[in-house]
Amino acid sequence: MALLTPDDLKNIKDALVSNDRLIEKLTGTDLKTMCSQIYGTAYHQEKIGIIPITAGGGIIGSFSESLLYTVSHFGMDGFITEKTDVAGFYEAVTKGADIILMADDFAFVAYNVRTGQIAHNQICTGIVYSEILIRTRPEIFKEAAAKAGKTENDLNKVLAIGIGKVGKHALRNLLDKGCDVYVYDADPAVLEKILSEYKGAKKYDPADPHAFLKIFEATPCADTIRDDMIITGAVLSTPGIPIALSEEKRREFSVTAVQEPLGIGTMSMIYQILDKKE
């Protein structure tokens, strides 16, 4: 996955709100509730400290502010430290942060100061975006499946494109939850490696195409989803930037797309390291 840029975050507020509503429409639960269910944890008024990090390429404009908006939107208590890096970590802890969010060019993590638990964005993003497909209600596909002559078994089939640092965690979660997963990567060597490492995954062969109602995509490339991969009325869950399917194609195939650059993965990270439900 590519590093975020200020342009990726310029519409973060609208994207977070609209995707939260969309997730609830698809699954019956909002993002916060879904993350709580995934990890069996709950928010108990933990304070979240957000630390700007200058290492590597430096601070991404509006990144910390976007994180603060995300946690505030979901009713959490958060603050951005005045200082950066190690000094910022010290500041966050001394100001009573229970959870710390910080990112450099190589990792975006959430750290629970009290328990020592740590969550990585790549892992948690793969999990939550795959869960959106797993939890999408069958009735969402009722009309589309009927028109395409698909059965209930077809609702368990998922096409996964881009099995990299994020995608591999989505693939593992999909397989663990019993999904019938077909994988595709533009690099044949990568694809064969994936198939050897993830037992149960099936190879998607472009020479023998078939279409899907559920698609997961995690690449930094546009236009990775071909027309013959899509059943009209499909759901696309993608943390990929740019989005894999153009707006024109999404309209043509009536595709419902869940894609947001930061907040969905962040909430998954936070809930992974919160205390278990009482």
C-alpha positions in Angstrom: 0.0 0.0 0.0 1.2 3.5 -0.8 1.9 6.2 1.8 -0.9 8.7 2.3 -0.6 12.2 1.0 -2.4 15.4 2.1 -4.6 15.1 -1.0 -5.7 11.6 0.2 -6.9 13.2 3.4 -8.6 16.4 2.2 -12.1 14.9 2.2 -11.5 12.7 5.3 -14.6 13.9 7.2 -17.1 13.3 4.5 -15.5 10.0 3.6 -15.6 8.7 7.1 -19.2 9.7 7.7 -20.5 8.3 4.4 -18.6 5.1 4.8 -19.7 4.6 8.3 -23.3 4.9 7.1 -22.6 2.6 4.2 -21.1 -0.1 6.5 -24.2 0.0 8.7 -26.4 -0.3 5.6 -24.4 -3.3 4.4 -23.8 -5.2 7.7 -26.5 -3.9 10.0 -23.9 -2.4 12.4 -21.8 0.8 12.3 -18.1 0.7 12.2 -17.5 1.1 15.9 -19.9 -1.7 16.8 -18.4 -3.9 14.2 -14.9 -3.4 15.4 -16.1 -4.1 19.0 -17.6 -7.4 17.8 -14.5 -8.4 15.7 -12.2 -8.2 18.7 -14.5 -8.7 21.6 -13.4 -5.4 23.2 -15.1 -2.2 24.3 -14.2 1.4 24.8 -14.1 2.4 28.5 -13.3 6.1 28.1 -9.6 5.5 27.3 -7.7 8.7 26.4 -6.0 8.6 23.1 -2.8 10.5 22.5 -1.7 11.2 18.9 2.0 11.9 18.3 3.3 13.6 15.2 6.4 11.8 13.9 9.1 13.6 11.9 11.2 10.6 10.9 11.5 9.6 7.3 9.6 11.8 4.9 8.3 13.9 7.8 4.9 14.8 9.0 2.1 14.3 6.5 -0.1 17.4 6.4 -3.4 17.0 8.3 -2.6 13.4 9.3 -2.7 14.0 13.0 -5.8 16.2 12.7 -7.5 13.5 10.6 -6.8 11.0 13.4 -8.2 13.3 16.0 -11.3 13.9 13.9 -11.7 10.1 13.6 -11.5 9.3 17.3 -13.7 12.3 18.1 -16.3 11.3 15.6 -16.7 8.0 17.4 -17.1 9.6 20.8 -13.5 9.0 22.0 -11.3 11.4 24.0 -8.2 12.3 22.0 -5.5 14.9 21.8 -2.5 15.8 19.6 0.8 16.3 21.4 2.5 19.6 21.1 5.9 18.0 20.8 6.9 15.3 18.2 8.7 12.0 18.3 10.2 10.8 21.6 9.4 14.1 23.3 5.8 13.7 22.1 5.7 10.1 23.5 6.8 11.4 26.9 4.2 14.2 26.7 1.4 11.8 25.7 2.2 9.5 28.6 2.5 12.2 31.2 -0.8 13.7 30.1 -2.5 10.4 30.8 -2.9 8.8 27.4 -4.1 5.2 27.6 -3.7 4.6 23.9 -1.0 6.1 21.6 -1.3 6.5 17.8 1.9 7.2 15.8 3.2 6.6 12.3 6.4 6.9 10.3 7.2 5.8 6.7 7.2 2.2 7.7 4.6 1.6 10.3 1.4 3.1 11.7 0.7 1.6 15.2 -1.6 1.9 18.1 -0.1 1.2 21.5 -1.9 0.5 24.8 0.2 2.1 27.5 -1.4 0.1 30.4 -1.3 -3.4 28.8 1.6 -3.2 26.4 -0.6 -4.4 23.5 0.3 -3.0 20.1 -1.7 -3.0 16.8 -0.3 -2.5 13.3 -2.4 -0.7 10.7 -1.6 -3.1 7.9 -2.9 -6.1 9.9 -6.0 -4.4 11.2 -6.9 -2.8 7.9 -6.9 -6.1 6.2 -9.0 -7.6 8.9 -11.7 -4.9 9.0 -12.1 -4.5 5.2 -12.5 -8.3 4.8 -15.0 -8.4 7.7 -17.1 -5.9 5.8 -17.6 -8.4 3.0 -18.0 -11.3 5.5 -20.7 -9.4 7.4 -22.6 -8.0 4.4 -26.2 -9.2 4.8 -27.4 -11.7 2.1 -30.5 -9.6 1.4 -28.1 -6.9 0.0 -27.4 -9.2 -2.9 -30.9 -10.7 -3.4 -31.9 -8.9 -6.5 -28.4 -9.0 -8.1 -28.0 -12.7 -7.4 -31.4 -13.5 -8.9 -30.7 -11.5 -12.1 -27.3 -13.2 -12.5 -28.6 -16.7 -11.7 -26.5 -17.0 -8.6 -27.2 -19.2 -5.6 -26.6 -18.8 -1.9 -23.2 -20.6 -2.4 -22.1 -17.8 -4.7 -22.5 -15.3 -1.8 -19.6 -17.1 -0.1 -17.2 -16.5 -3.0 -14.8 -13.6 -2.8 -12.3 -12.3 -5.3 -9.2 -10.9 -3.6 -6.8 -8.8 -5.6 -3.5 -7.6 -4.2 -2.2 -9.9 -1.5 0.5 -7.8 -0.1 1.2 -6.2 3.3 -2.5 -5.5 3.8 -4.1 -8.1 1.5 -2.5 -11.1 3.1 -4.2 -10.4 6.4 -7.5 -10.0 4.6 -7.0 -13.3 2.8 -6.1 -15.1 6.1 -9.2 -13.7 7.7 -11.5 -14.6 4.8 -10.2 -18.1 4.7 -10.4 -18.5 8.5 -14.1 -17.4 8.3 -14.9 -20.0 5.7 -15.0 -17.9 2.6 -14.4 -19.4 -0.8 -11.5 -17.1 -1.9 -10.1 -16.7 -5.4 -6.9 -14.7 -5.5 -5.3 -12.7 -8.3 -2.0 -10.8 -8.6 -0.5 -9.4 -11.8 2.8 -11.0 -10.9 2.6 -14.8 -11.6 5.5 -15.5 -9.2 3.7 -13.6 -6.4 0.5 -15.4 -7.1 2.1 -18.9 -6.9 3.8 -18.0 -3.7 0.4 -16.9 -2.2 -1.3 -20.1 -3.3 1.5 -22.2 -1.7 1.3 -20.3 1.6 -2.4 -19.9 2.0 -4.1 -23.3 1.8 -7.6 -23.2 0.6 -7.1 -20.1 -1.6 -7.9 -20.7 -5.3 -6.3 -19.2 -8.3 -8.2 -16.7 -10.4 -7.3 -17.3 -14.0 -8.0 -14.3 -16.3 -8.0 -16.7 -19.2 -11.1 -18.4 -17.7 -12.9 -15.5 -16.1 -15.9 -15.6 -13.8 -17.6 -12.8 -12.0 -18.1 -12.1 -8.3 -20.6 -10.3 -6.0 -17.9 -9.7 -3.3 -14.5 -8.2 -4.2 -11.6 -7.2 -1.9 -8.8 -5.1 -3.4 -5.7 -3.8 -1.8 -3.3 -2.3 -4.4 -1.9 1.2 -5.0 -3.1 1.0 -8.6 -6.2 2.2 -10.4 -8.3 0.0 -12.8 -7.2 -3.3 -11.4 -10.7 -4.8 -11.6 -11.8 -6.0 -15.1 -15.4 -5.9 -16.3 -15.6 -9.7 -16.5 -14.8 -9.9 -12.7 -17.9 -8.0 -11.7 -21.5 -9.1 -11.2 -23.8 -6.1 -11.4 -24.7 -5.1 -7.9 -21.4 -6.3 -6.4 -19.9 -5.0 -3.2 -16.3 -3.8 -3.3 -14.3 -3.4 -0.1 -11.0 -1.7 -0.8 -8.4 0.1 1.3 -6.5 0.7 -2.0 -5.6 4.2 -3.1 -6.5 5.1 -5.8 -9.7 3.2 -5.9 -9.5 0.2 -8.1 -12.7 0.8 -10.0 -13.5 4.2 -11.6 -16.7 6.1 -10.7 -17.9 5.5 -14.2 -17.5 1.7 -13.9 -19.1 1.7 -10.4 -22.2 3.4 -11.9 -22.2 1.0 -14.9 -22.2 -2.1 -12.7 -24.1 -0.6 -9.7 -21.2 -1.4 -7.5 -21.3 -0.4 -3.8 -17.8 0.5 -2.8 -16.4 0.9 0.7 -13.2 2.9 0.6 -11.8 5.5 3.0 -8.1 6.4 3.5 -7.6 6.3 7.2 -10.5 6.1 9.7 -11.7 2.6 9.1 -8.3 1.0 9.7 -7.6 3.3 12.7 -10.8 2.2 14.5 -9.9 -1.5 13.8 -6.4 -0.8 15.4 -7.8 0.9 18.5 -10.4 -1.8 19.1 -7.8 -4.6 18.8 -5.9 -3.3 21.8 -8.8 -2.1 24.0 -9.8 -4.1 27.1 -12.1 -7.1 26.6 -15.9 -6.6 27.1 -17.0 -7.1 30.7 
